[in-house]
Every structure is written in C-alpha cells, then in structure tokens.
Amino acid sequence: MRPLETLPPTETLEIENGLSLVPRVKLNLTIHPSLPSVSKPIDEWQLKRALIDFLKTSLSVSVTVPEEDLQIKRLKDLKKRKRDEPVAHGALFIRDIRFLSSKKKIEEVNNEEEDVKELEKKFLEWRSYVAEKMDGIELNLEGVKYNLSVEIPASDDFERMRKDWGESYAFRNRGYSRGGRQEPDTIVLRGVPSRWFAEPRVSSKPSMLVTHTIFSTFGKIRNLNVSEDEDLAKGMDEYELDMGIVSGLHCKIIVQFEKYWDFYNALKVLCGRSLQKQGSRLSADYEVTWDKDGFFRNSRSQNQDKSSKIQEPAAVRYRSEAPRHEPHVSEFTSNDTRRKRFKVRIQLNDDDELGFLNENIGAHLEDLCKSRLNEVRLSVK
C-alpha cells in the first residue's frame, strides 16, 4: 500500500478484509419555507428533481447524481412544527469526482508530493464552490417557495478538526508538563456495519481481532475498543432513522495509535470518504472525528476506581471480622515497676493462726486460707 501522506483525496484506498475507502463529497441540506406559515407538506420527489437538475445545469462542471445519493426526509407533522424549524433535512453525496484528478503531462509534474498538494487544494476549492453555489438558492415547488441551506459536515472537514485539536492541546500544553508536549492520537469512527468487522461464519458482531487487522493498515495501534453502537440513534434526527440507519446493526470503533503522525494520516484519509465492501453495493457513510474526551484515559481511571471500590468492602470486612481482644493489662504498675510474682508457703498452727512468709500478701488471703487444712501454693501476678 502506498504511503498515506501521498494519497490524494480523489483516489480510492484498498485496505484489509475486502474493504475500500472511496472518495466522495457530502453536503448537509436544510430546507426552510420562504413563508414561515406554510401548511402544505413538501413534495420529496419534486425537491429531488429540482436539486438534480441544478447540479446538472448550474455548476461549472455538470454533475450527475443518482436519486439514491440524494437523501431527503420531510417533517411528518407540520402542525407540530415551530415557525423557525425546517420542513425537511437531507444529505447530498457526490461520488463521481474523477474529473478532479485529470492527469497532467509528465513534464508538468515536478514530484508526487507537489501533485498531491495541488489535488488537495483543487478538491477543497471545488467542494467549497459547490456548497456556496447551492447555499441560499430558492426552490419553487408547486407554487410554494423554499430556501435551501447547505453546509459541509464537521466529520468531513479535516482542516476544521485540525484547528480544533490545535486550540485544545495548545491550552493543555501551557506551562510546565513533566510528560512533555501532548498531542491527539485517538480516532472515533461511528456508523459502520458491524458485520464488515465480524469474523465470517462465526458471528455478526464486530471482532476485536478483525478490527485490529483492518486498522493496522494505518499504523501501530496502542489501544482499541470495538462495540455495537447502541447509542447511535440517540443523537439522530427522525429523518436519519427513517433513512435506514439502525443502531443495532452498526458499530463504534475507537483507535488509539502509537504515533501522532499515524493518527494524523489515518484521520485525513478517513475524512471525505465512504467505506465499501467487496461484493456489496452498500456504501457506509460513517462519521469520523478525533477523541475529545480522552476515552482510554478515562477508562483507566474508571477501572482504578472500580478496583478500589471492590477492594474496600473486603478491607472493611476484614477489620470487622478481626477477633476481639480483651483489654490489655500492663505488667507495670503506676510507678513503672514490674509487678512481682510471689510463691507463698502457708502453714496452719495449732491455734489456727496464719504465719505468712511474705508480708506483701494482702489481708484478704487470710480468710481464704483459714478454711484450708493442708498446705497450699499460690501464684499471684
């Protein structure tokens, strides 16, 4: 595979597992009525025909877009619509951009790097030109006028993302840092079919091994997380769900690379492309961005917190189950002298009087010993 930094934005990149990254232009569409009080639902078919005709006739280069690459979803209930809300959303995909990569004569190309930079500039300028040309046009559909708003998606705008992480990490790198200069290294990919990252004939769920093999194309991986994207539907509008985007069939992939430049080149290549599978007519128009939330750093912190919480009850249980000891009695008296042990020999006389061999024995022993008729030995601590 050719080095990623020499890949122009108009060229397809074949990666592992029969997958390819195919270049395309994506534009988000929003349709508002000219009069806020419109009550008639917009005609999707007429809207599509009007936009397709515009692309054919109003651009510097005629562009043909199949109807399936123009996704429009209208608001179902206009009665619930607020005055400033749109009546429809949509997305336009221009997949045939081969005209941008027309070959120059060999003598006009100084080197491959300059050629790639020139193609990147040409691609970005043409995409901006199309967005500006379409933005703000007025559409007349069955006597009702609508205004079209067009923008480039954030997940397709690599330069905007690079500016965002530059500002974010410039703030983090202020002052002294023992760990050295910090740079982004993690990519977040959403909206790709789970079965394309699964082990064939084993499971339809995404496989860590298969995913690792695929993304190793871009560089050495430090951390990888693959999961079914159950939350995909939560951040979507109703029209996106009706277009066939089903959360349970898609997965979310988070890749942390060892090197910053592997992250940089991978994100740049993933921007402005769709994923295709050999033998399938489906194009996966995923969303890609850089990790702003520190997924793997936060995961490690959460794991450490969970580990400490698991160990804490055991420690508490250990302390509570420790054997109870009786209060310790010091062997020292109040004047810090060690108590003495006495061995006492007591002998009863004929007149039942006691004779003590040691005067330090307490008087209370006398009553006890009078009842004894034989010799006793006492050990007193």
Phi, psi and chi 1 to 4 in degrees:
 res  aa     phi    psi   chi1   chi2   chi3   chi4
   1 MET       -  139.0 -172.4 -180.0   72.9      -
   2 ARG   -68.8  153.6   66.8 -175.6  -62.9  174.4
   3 PRO   -57.3  138.4  -23.2   32.8      -      -
   4 LEU   -64.4  -31.9  -63.3 -178.8      -      -
   5 GLU   -69.1  -13.2   56.6  -90.9   20.5      -
   6 THR  -103.6   10.4   64.9      -      -      -
   7 LEU   -90.6  117.5 -176.6   72.3      -      -
   8 PRO   -72.7  158.6   24.5  -31.8      -      -
   9 PRO   -70.8   -5.7   26.2  -33.9      -      -
  10 THR  -103.6    6.0   55.6      -      -      -
  11 GLU  -111.6  142.0 -172.9  172.3  -43.5      -
  12 THR   -78.2  140.5  -62.7      -      -      -
  13 LEU  -114.7  120.3  176.1   67.0      -      -
  14 GLU   -89.9  128.3  -65.3 -176.7   -1.5      -
  15 ILE  -119.0 -163.8   53.6 -179.9      -      -
  16 GLU   -74.1  165.1  -62.9  -69.5  -24.9      -
  17 ASN    64.9   28.1 -149.5   36.7      -      -
  18 GLY    73.2   17.9      -      -      -      -
  19 LEU   -99.8  149.7  -63.2  174.6      -      -
  20 SER  -136.9  145.3  -60.6      -      -      -
  21 LEU  -102.7  112.0  -69.3  168.0      -      -
  22 VAL  -106.8  128.0 -177.3      -      -      -
  23 PRO   -68.1  148.6   23.4  -32.3      -      -
  24 ARG  -164.8  166.5   48.4   95.7  178.6  125.5
  25 VAL  -111.8  129.5  169.8      -      -      -
  26 LYS  -118.9  134.4  178.5 -176.9  177.7 -178.8
  27 LEU  -130.6  134.6  -60.8  173.6      -      -
  28 ASN   -87.4  136.0  -72.0  -22.5      -      -
  29 LEU  -116.4  139.9  -48.3  176.6      -      -
  30 THR  -135.0  130.3  -51.8      -      -      -
  31 ILE  -116.5  120.7  -60.5   94.5      -      -
  32 HIS  -113.3  146.1  -72.3   85.0      -      -
  33 PRO   -74.9  146.6   26.8  -33.0      -      -
  34 SER   -64.2  -37.2  -62.7      -      -      -
  35 LEU  -104.5  120.2  -62.7  175.9      -      -
  36 PRO   -59.2  -23.2  -22.3   33.6      -      -
  37 SER   -89.0   19.6   59.1      -      -      -
  38 VAL   -62.0  140.0   66.3      -      -      -
  39 SER  -122.1   -5.3   57.9      -      -      -
  40 LYS   -93.8  128.2 -174.9  179.0 -179.7 -179.3
  41 PRO   -61.4  144.7  -20.3   32.0      -      -
  42 ILE   -73.3  144.9 -167.1  170.1      -      -
  43 ASP   -88.4  110.2 -170.6  -52.5      -      -
  44 GLU   -61.1  -43.3  -70.0 -177.6   40.6      -
  45 TRP   -64.2  -44.6 -176.1   82.6      -      -
  46 GLN   -65.4  -37.2  -74.5 -162.2    2.7      -
  47 LEU   -63.1  -44.3  175.8   59.2      -      -
  48 LYS   -62.3  -43.9  -75.5 -173.7  176.1 -176.4
  49 ARG   -62.9  -39.3  -65.7  -47.5  -48.8  167.7
  50 ALA   -65.2  -41.0      -      -      -      -
  51 LEU   -71.3  -40.3  -66.9  175.5      -      -
  52 ILE   -63.3  -41.8  -70.1  173.0      -      -
  53 ASP   -64.7  -37.7  -69.7  -17.6      -      -
  54 PHE   -61.5  -44.8  178.6   87.0      -      -
  55 LEU   -65.1  -31.1  -67.1  170.3      -      -
  56 LYS   -75.5  -35.5  -79.0 -175.8  177.4 -179.6
  57 THR  -111.6  -17.8   59.9      -      -      -
  58 SER  -110.3    0.0  -58.6      -      -      -
  59 LEU  -102.9  163.2  -60.8  179.3      -      -
  60 SER   -64.8  -30.5   58.0      -      -      -
  61 VAL  -123.6  124.9  176.7      -      -      -
  62 SER   -63.1  130.9  179.2      -      -      -
  63 VAL  -119.5  127.3  174.7      -      -      -
  64 THR  -103.0  123.5  -58.8      -      -      -
  65 VAL  -120.6  121.6  176.3      -      -      -
  66 PRO   -61.7  152.1  -18.7   30.4      -      -
  67 GLU   -61.3  -32.3 -167.9  170.1  -36.4      -
  68 GLU   -70.9  -15.5   59.1  -92.0   21.2      -
  69 ASP   -91.9    6.3  -73.9  -22.4      -      -
  70 LEU  -119.3  100.5 -176.4   54.8      -      -
  71 GLN   -98.6  120.8  -59.2  173.1   -9.1      -
  72 ILE  -128.2  135.0  -59.2  -66.9      -      -
  73 LYS  -135.7  119.3 -172.0   58.6 -174.9  178.4
  74 ARG   -87.6  159.6   64.8 -174.7 -177.8 -179.1
  75 LEU   -71.2  128.3 -171.9   65.8      -      -
  76 LYS   -71.5  -44.6  -70.1 -177.2  177.3 -179.1
  77 ASP  -117.1  100.5 -168.7   -7.8      -      -
  78 LEU   -68.7  -20.8  -69.5  178.7      -      -
  79 LYS   -67.7  -27.3  -66.1 -179.7  179.9  179.5
  80 LYS   -90.1   -3.4  -63.7 -179.3 -180.0  179.9
  81 ARG   -77.0  136.5  170.9 -175.4  164.7  -90.7
  82 LYS   -80.7  158.9  -62.7  178.9 -179.5  178.9
  83 ARG   -60.4  -33.5  -70.2  175.3   63.3   87.2
  84 ASP   -94.9    3.4   57.2  -15.6      -      -
  85 GLU   -85.3  149.5  -72.8 -177.0  -20.1      -
  86 PRO   -73.0  162.7   26.5  -33.5      -      -
  87 VAL   -96.8  -11.3  -65.8      -      -      -
  88 ALA  -161.2  152.9      -      -      -      -
  89 HIS  -121.3  167.1  -67.0  -84.1      -      -
  90 GLY  -173.5  178.0      -      -      -      -
  91 ALA  -145.1  137.4      -      -      -      -
  92 LEU  -112.7  130.0  167.4   66.4      -      -
  93 PHE  -117.5  121.8  -63.7   92.3      -      -
  94 ILE  -107.9  105.7  -56.3  175.0      -      -
  95 ARG   -98.1  -22.2  -56.1 -171.3 -170.0  -83.9
  96 ASP   -96.8   95.3 -173.4    3.6      -      -
  97 ILE  -122.7   29.6   54.8  174.9      -      -
  98 ARG   -65.0  -26.2  -70.2  172.7  -65.9 -179.8
  99 PHE   -63.1  -21.2   64.0   90.9      -      -
 100 LEU   -74.6  -22.0  -68.9  173.4      -      -
 101 SER  -106.7   34.7   57.6      -      -      -
 102 SER   -61.2  134.0   56.1      -      -      -
 103 LYS   -74.3  138.9  -61.7  -65.7 -177.4 -179.6
 104 LYS   -90.0  165.8  -69.3 -173.9  175.0 -176.8
 105 LYS   -65.6  146.3  -65.2 -179.5 -178.8  179.6
 106 ILE   -57.4  -39.6  -62.1  177.6      -      -
 107 GLU   -70.2  -16.3   59.0  -90.1   14.4      -
 108 GLU   -86.4  -13.3  -67.0  179.5   -2.8      -
 109 VAL   -98.5  114.3  179.9      -      -      -
 110 ASN   -70.6  -51.1  -64.8  -33.6      -      -
 111 ASN  -158.2  169.4   56.7   57.8      -      -
 112 GLU   -64.8  -38.4 -170.2  175.3   28.7      -
 113 GLU   -63.8  -43.8 -176.1  177.0   -6.7      -
 114 GLU   -66.0  -36.0  -70.1 -176.1    6.4      -
 115 ASP   -63.9  -42.2 -167.1   27.2      -      -
 116 VAL   -64.6  -43.6  169.3      -      -      -
 117 LYS   -62.3  -38.8  -71.6 -177.4  178.5  178.9
 118 GLU   -67.3  -39.6 -172.9  172.4  -16.5      -
 119 LEU   -66.8  -39.0  -80.1  173.6      -      -
 120 GLU   -60.4  -45.6  -73.8  179.7   -3.1      -
 121 LYS   -62.5  -43.4 -178.2 -179.7  177.9 -179.0
 122 LYS   -64.0  -42.3 -173.4  176.5 -179.4 -179.6
 123 PHE   -64.2  -47.9  170.5   81.5      -      -
 124 LEU   -65.2  -39.6  -64.3  175.2      -      -
 125 GLU   -66.2  -41.2  -72.6  177.7  -11.4      -
 126 TRP   -68.3  -40.2 -173.3   81.7      -      -
 127 ARG   -61.5  -44.3 -176.1  178.7   64.7  177.2
 128 SER   -64.6  -37.2  -62.4      -      -      -
 129 TYR   -62.1  -45.0  159.5   74.4      -      -
 130 VAL   -64.7  -43.7  175.3      -      -      -
 131 ALA   -62.4  -43.7      -      -      -      -
 132 GLU   -68.8  -36.0  -67.7  171.7    1.8      -
 133 LYS   -66.6  -38.2 -168.3   76.5  172.9  176.9
 134 MET   -83.7  -29.0  -65.0 -176.3   68.9      -
 135 ASP   -66.1  126.8 -173.7   45.8      -      -
 136 GLY    89.8   -0.4      -      -      -      -
 137 ILE   -69.3  152.1   65.6  172.9      -      -
 138 GLU  -103.8  130.9 -172.7  176.7   75.2      -
 139 LEU  -111.9  130.6  -58.4  168.6      -      -
 140 ASN  -108.3  105.5 -167.5  -25.7      -      -
 141 LEU  -117.2  109.7  -52.7  175.8      -      -
 142 GLU    54.6   41.2  -66.0 -176.2  -27.9      -
 143 GLY    83.2   -4.0      -      -      -      -
 144 VAL  -105.5  130.6 -178.5      -      -      -
 145 LYS   -97.2  140.0  -65.6 -178.4  179.4 -179.8
 146 TYR  -131.6  150.5  -61.5   91.1      -      -
 147 ASN  -109.2  135.1  -65.2  -38.3      -      -
 148 LEU  -103.4  129.9  177.8   68.0      -      -
 149 SER  -111.2  136.3  -62.2      -      -      -
 150 VAL  -131.7  137.1  179.4      -      -      -
 151 GLU  -147.1  154.8   65.3  175.8   -0.4      -
 152 ILE   -82.8  128.4  -60.3  169.3      -      -
 153 PRO   -60.7  145.6  -18.1   29.6      -      -
 154 ALA   -60.7  -34.7      -      -      -      -
 155 SER   -73.0  -10.9   61.4      -      -      -
 156 ASP  -101.9   -5.4  -88.9   28.1      -      -
 157 ASP  -103.1   90.4 -163.8  -21.5      -      -
 158 PHE   -64.1  -41.0  176.1   75.5      -      -
 159 GLU   -64.1  -37.0  -68.4  -58.7  -38.2      -
 160 ARG   -66.2  -41.8 -170.7 -166.0  -53.1  179.1
 161 MET   -65.2  -40.1  -77.7 -167.5  -79.8      -
 162 ARG   -63.2  -38.0 -173.5  172.1   69.4  166.2
 163 LYS   -66.2  -40.1 -178.2  179.7  178.3 -179.0
 164 ASP   -62.9  -48.2  -71.3  -15.7      -      -
 165 TRP   -73.3  -26.3   84.2   59.0      -      -
 166 GLY   -63.4  -43.4      -      -      -      -
 167 GLU   -68.9  -40.2  -66.6  174.7   -8.7      -
 168 SER   -64.2  -47.0  175.5      -      -      -
 169 TYR   -79.3  -21.2  -81.6   85.1      -      -
 170 ALA   -64.5  -37.9      -      -      -      -
 171 PHE   -68.2  -40.9  177.7   77.8      -      -
 172 ARG   -67.9  -30.9  -60.2 -177.8 -166.3 -175.9
 173 ASN   -88.4    3.8  -71.4  -38.0      -      -
 174 ARG   -66.5  141.8  -72.1  178.8 -177.9  175.5
 175 GLY    79.5 -167.9      -      -      -      -
 176 TYR   -85.7  134.2  175.1   75.5      -      -
 177 SER  -133.8  121.2  175.0      -      -      -
 178 ARG   -65.9  -30.6  -67.7 -176.4  178.9 -178.9
 179 GLY   -79.8   -1.5      -      -      -      -
 180 GLY    85.7 -176.2      -      -      -      -
 181 ARG   -67.5  132.5 -179.9  177.3  175.5   82.6
 182 GLN   -94.7  142.5  -64.3 -177.3    0.0      -
 183 GLU  -141.5  151.8  -67.7  177.3  -42.6      -
 184 PRO   -67.2  151.4   25.7  -34.0      -      -
 185 ASP  -148.8    6.6   55.3    8.4      -      -
 186 THR  -126.0  134.3  -55.0      -      -      -
 187 ILE  -111.0  140.9  -71.5  174.0      -      -
 188 VAL  -117.5  122.2 -179.2      -      -      -
 189 LEU  -120.7  127.9 -167.4   71.6      -      -
 190 ARG  -131.4  150.6  -58.6 -175.5   66.8  177.6
 191 GLY    87.4   26.0      -      -      -      -
 192 VAL  -104.4  144.5  -69.7      -      -      -
 193 PRO   -61.7  130.0  -22.5   33.9      -      -
 194 SER   -60.7  -38.1  -63.0      -      -      -
 195 ARG   -67.1  -21.9   64.4 -179.6 -176.3  -86.6
 196 TRP   -73.6  -16.3  -71.6    1.3      -      -
 197 PHE  -114.4   17.8  -66.6   84.7      -      -
 198 ALA  -100.4  164.5      -      -      -      -
 199 GLU   -80.7  122.1  -64.4 -174.8   43.3      -
 200 PRO   -57.9  137.8  -21.9   32.7      -      -
 201 ARG    62.6   13.8  -63.4 -178.2  -64.3  -84.9
 202 VAL  -116.0  -51.1  174.8      -      -      -
 203 SER  -158.9  156.7  172.6      -      -      -
 204 SER   -93.1   -3.8   60.3      -      -      -
 205 LYS   -85.7  148.8  -65.1 -177.0  178.2 -178.5
 206 PRO   -61.8  140.8   21.5  -31.5      -      -
 207 SER  -105.2  136.3  161.8      -      -      -
 208 MET   -64.0  -40.4 -174.8   75.3   75.6      -
 209 LEU   -65.7  -46.9  178.9   60.6      -      -
 210 VAL   -63.6  -43.7  172.7      -      -      -
 211 THR   -63.9  -39.9  -53.3      -      -      -
 212 HIS   -63.1  -41.5 -170.2  -78.6      -      -
 213 THR   -62.6  -41.6  -58.1      -      -      -
 214 ILE   -66.1  -47.7  -67.3  170.8      -      -
 215 PHE   -82.2  -10.5  -81.0   90.6      -      -
 216 SER   -66.2  -14.1  -67.3      -      -      -
 217 THR   -57.6  -32.1  -56.4      -      -      -
 218 PHE   -91.9  -12.9  -57.7  108.9      -      -
 219 GLY   151.6  178.4      -      -      -      -
 220 LYS   -74.1  130.4 -169.1  173.0 -178.5 -179.6
 221 ILE   -97.3  135.0  -64.4  173.2      -      -
 222 ARG   -93.8  -47.2  176.3  177.5  -63.9  170.4
 223 ASN  -139.2  151.4  -74.8  -55.1      -      -
 224 LEU  -146.6  135.5  178.0   66.0      -      -
 225 ASN  -133.4  127.8 -178.6  -85.6      -      -
 226 VAL  -129.2  130.0 -172.8      -      -      -
 227 SER  -153.2  156.9   61.1      -      -      -
 228 GLU   -67.6  134.9  -67.9 -174.9    1.7      -
 229 ASP   -86.3   75.4 -158.1   -7.6      -      -
 230 GLU   -69.3  -23.7  -61.5  -66.1  -16.1      -
 231 ASP   -91.1    5.4  -63.8  -30.4      -      -
 232 LEU   -59.7  -40.1 -175.7   63.5      -      -
 233 ALA   -71.7  -22.9      -      -      -      -
 234 LYS   -66.2  -35.1  -67.3 -178.3  180.0  179.2
 235 GLY   -94.9   14.6      -      -      -      -
 236 MET  -107.4  152.0  -69.5 -175.0  173.6      -
 237 ASP   -79.3  168.1  -65.7  -39.8      -      -
 238 GLU   -63.0  -37.0 -176.0  178.1  -33.2      -
 239 TYR   -66.3  -31.8   87.8   96.5      -      -
 240 GLU   -68.5  -37.6  -69.6  177.5  -61.9      -
 241 LEU   -66.8  -38.0  -61.8  175.3      -      -
 242 ASP   -72.8  -14.1  -71.1  -18.4      -      -
 243 MET   -82.1    1.4  -74.1  178.1 -172.2      -
 244 GLY   103.0    9.8      -      -      -      -
 245 ILE   -84.6  105.5  -59.2  176.6      -      -
 246 VAL  -110.6  123.8 -177.2      -      -      -
 247 SER   -61.7  -39.9   61.2      -      -      -
 248 GLY   -67.6  -18.0      -      -      -      -
 249 LEU   -97.3   -0.4  -59.4  180.0      -      -
 250 HIS  -118.8  160.1  -66.7   77.6      -      -
 251 CYS  -127.1  162.2   63.5      -      -      -
 252 LYS  -116.3  129.1  178.9  179.7  179.7 -179.7
 253 ILE  -122.9  128.3  -59.1  170.9      -      -
 254 ILE  -120.8  120.7  -55.6  176.7      -      -
 255 VAL  -122.1  124.0 -171.6      -      -      -
 256 GLN  -107.7  123.8 -176.4 -178.2   36.6      -
 257 PHE   -95.4  156.9  -68.5   94.1      -      -
 258 GLU   -69.4  -37.2  -70.7  -82.4    0.7      -
 259 LYS  -117.8  145.7  -61.2  178.9 -179.4  178.5
 260 TYR   -61.2  -41.6  166.5   76.1      -      -
 261 TRP   -71.4  -26.7  -75.6  110.2      -      -
 262 ASP   -67.5  -42.3  -71.1  -21.0      -      -
 263 PHE   -59.9  -46.8  153.1   83.0      -      -
 264 TYR   -59.7  -51.2 -179.6   97.1      -      -
 265 ASN   -67.9  -37.8  -69.1  -34.7      -      -
 266 ALA   -64.0  -46.3      -      -      -      -
 267 LEU   -64.3  -39.0 -176.8   58.1      -      -
 268 LYS   -64.2  -39.8 -171.5  174.1 -177.1  179.9
 269 VAL   -71.1  -37.9  168.0      -      -      -
 270 LEU   -70.6  -29.0  -71.4  166.4      -      -
 271 CYS   -67.4  136.3  -82.1      -      -      -
 272 GLY    74.5   22.3      -      -      -      -
 273 ARG  -135.9  159.7  -75.3 -179.7  167.0   85.9
 274 SER  -116.7  156.3  -64.0      -      -      -
 275 LEU   -98.0  131.2 -167.0   64.8      -      -
 276 GLN  -126.8  148.8  -70.3 -174.3   -6.0      -
 277 LYS  -111.6  136.2  175.5   78.3  171.2  177.7
 278 GLN   -60.1  128.5 -173.8  176.6    5.8      -
 279 GLY    88.8   -0.1      -      -      -      -
 280 SER  -120.7  144.0  173.4      -      -      -
 281 ARG   -91.4   -2.7  -62.0 -179.7   60.8 -176.4
 282 LEU   -77.9  139.6  174.8   66.6      -      -
 283 SER  -113.9  124.2  -68.9      -      -      -
 284 ALA   -92.0  106.7      -      -      -      -
 285 ASP   -91.4   77.8  -60.7  -55.2      -      -
 286 TYR   -73.7  173.1   53.2   79.9      -      -
 287 GLU  -115.7  136.9  -67.7 -176.1   -0.1      -
 288 VAL  -133.2  143.8   64.6      -      -      -
 289 THR  -156.9  176.1 -174.3      -      -      -
 290 TRP   -94.7  154.8   60.6  -76.9      -      -
 291 ASP   -77.6  107.2  178.1   24.6      -      -
 292 LYS   -87.3  -16.8  -53.6  175.7 -177.5   65.8
 293 ASP  -102.5   -1.4  -56.8  -40.3      -      -
 294 GLY    64.5   56.9      -      -      -      -
 295 PHE   -56.2  -51.9  174.9   82.7      -      -
 296 PHE   -72.3  -32.6  -68.2  107.3      -      -
 297 ARG   -66.5  -43.8 -178.0  176.2   64.0 -108.1
 298 ASN   -68.6  -33.7  -67.1  -24.1      -      -
 299 SER   -63.8  -40.8  -64.7      -      -      -
 300 ARG   -64.7  -40.7  -74.3 -166.7  -64.9  -91.9
 301 SER   -64.5  -41.4  -61.2      -      -      -
 302 GLN   -65.5  -39.1  -69.6  174.7    3.7      -
 303 ASN   -64.5  -38.5  -70.3  -23.1      -      -
 304 GLN   -66.5  -38.9  -69.8  173.8   -2.1      -
 305 ASP   -65.0  -42.9  -68.8  -18.2      -      -
 306 LYS   -63.3  -40.0  -71.5 -179.7 -179.1  178.5
 307 SER   -63.4  -42.2  176.7      -      -      -
 308 SER   -68.2  -34.7   62.1      -      -      -
 309 LYS   -69.7  -32.9  -71.3  178.8 -179.6  179.0
 310 ILE   -70.8  -38.3  -69.1  173.1      -      -
 311 GLN   -76.2  -27.8  -67.2  175.4    1.9      -
 312 GLU   -62.2  -48.0 -177.8  180.0   -2.2      -
 313 PRO   -59.8  -34.8  -23.2   34.4      -      -
 314 ALA   -64.2  -40.0      -      -      -      -
 315 ALA   -66.6  -40.9      -      -      -      -
 316 VAL   -64.1  -40.8  172.2      -      -      -
 317 ARG   -65.1  -39.2 -166.7  162.3   53.2 -113.8
 318 TYR   -62.6  -41.7  174.2   78.8      -      -
 319 ARG   -68.2  -39.0  -70.5 -164.4  -61.5  -91.3
 320 SER   -73.1  -27.6   63.7      -      -      -
 321 GLU   -92.6    3.2  -66.6  175.8   -1.2      -
 322 ALA   -64.7  141.6      -      -      -      -
 323 PRO   -62.5  139.4   21.0  -31.6      -      -
 324 ARG   -78.7  132.4  -64.8  178.8  178.7  -89.2
 325 HIS  -106.6  145.1  -64.3  -79.0      -      -
 326 GLU   -69.8  153.2  -64.3  -62.0  -31.7      -
 327 PRO   -55.0  136.2  -24.0   33.2      -      -
 328 HIS   -75.7  132.6  175.0   70.2      -      -
 329 VAL  -106.3  119.8  179.3      -      -      -
 330 SER   -67.2  148.1  173.7      -      -      -
 331 GLU   -85.2    4.2  -65.9 -174.4   -3.3      -
 332 PHE  -109.6  144.8  -67.9   87.4      -      -
 333 THR   -85.1  180.0   59.0      -      -      -
 334 SER   -63.7  -24.4   57.9      -      -      -
 335 ASN   -97.5   23.1   58.1   -1.3      -      -
 336 ASP    60.1   25.9  -66.7  -23.5      -      -
 337 THR  -106.2  136.9   59.1      -      -      -
 338 ARG   -66.8  134.8 -176.4  177.4  -69.0  -86.9
 339 ARG   -65.7  144.7  -66.3 -179.1  179.3 -178.4
 340 LYS   -97.9  149.4  -62.4  179.2 -179.8 -179.5
 341 ARG   -98.1  135.7  -66.4 -177.8  178.4 -178.6
 342 PHE  -118.7  136.0  -57.5   98.6      -      -
 343 LYS  -108.4  118.1 -176.9  179.1  -70.6 -173.9
 344 VAL  -113.1  132.8 -177.0      -      -      -
 345 ARG  -110.0  120.2 -179.2 -177.8  176.8   88.0
 346 ILE  -118.7  130.9  -56.6  173.4      -      -
 347 GLN  -129.5  129.7 -175.9  175.7   -1.4      -
 348 LEU   -84.3  132.8  -64.3  177.7      -      -
 349 ASN   -87.1  175.1  -61.6  -33.2      -      -
 350 ASP   -64.1  -31.9  -66.5  -20.8      -      -
 351 ASP   -91.8   18.5   54.9   -1.5      -      -
 352 ASP    58.7   29.7  -71.2  -21.1      -      -
 353 GLU   -97.5  144.8  -67.4 -178.3   -2.5      -
 354 LEU   -92.0  139.1  -68.6  176.0      -      -
 355 GLY  -115.7  117.0      -      -      -      -
 356 PHE   -96.7  133.9  -69.3   93.5      -      -
 357 LEU   -85.0   -9.4  -56.8 -178.9      -      -
 358 ASN  -140.4  124.0 -166.3  -49.7      -      -
 359 GLU   -75.7  -10.6  -64.3  179.3   -5.6      -
 360 ASN   -80.7   -5.3  -70.1  -29.7      -      -
 361 ILE   -75.0  137.6  -61.5  -60.4      -      -
 362 GLY   -66.0  156.2      -      -      -      -
 363 ALA   -68.1  -22.8      -      -      -      -
 364 HIS   -67.6  -16.5   61.6  -78.4      -      -
 365 LEU   -75.6  -19.9  -68.7  177.9      -      -
 366 GLU   -63.4  -45.1 -177.4  176.2   -7.5      -
 367 ASP   -63.8  -36.9  -65.1  -26.1      -      -
 368 LEU   -66.6  -39.8  177.2   64.0      -      -
 369 CYS   -80.4  -18.1  -65.4      -      -      -
 370 LYS   -66.2  -26.5  -78.6 -178.6  178.7 -178.0
 371 SER   -80.8   -7.8   62.5      -      -      -
 372 ARG   -91.8  137.3  -57.4  -67.3  -62.1  -91.3
 373 LEU  -104.9   -2.6  -60.6  175.6      -      -
 374 ASN  -125.8 -179.7   56.5  -20.4      -      -
 375 GLU   -82.6  133.6 -172.2  176.4  -81.9      -
 376 VAL  -122.7  157.7  -63.2      -      -      -
 377 ARG  -124.3  131.6  -69.7  178.7  179.5  -86.4
 378 LEU  -119.3  139.2  -62.5  176.0      -      -
 379 SER  -117.6  118.7  -65.6      -      -      -
 380 VAL  -117.6  130.1 -178.1      -      -      -
 381 LYS   -95.4      -  -69.5 -175.9  179.1 -178.2
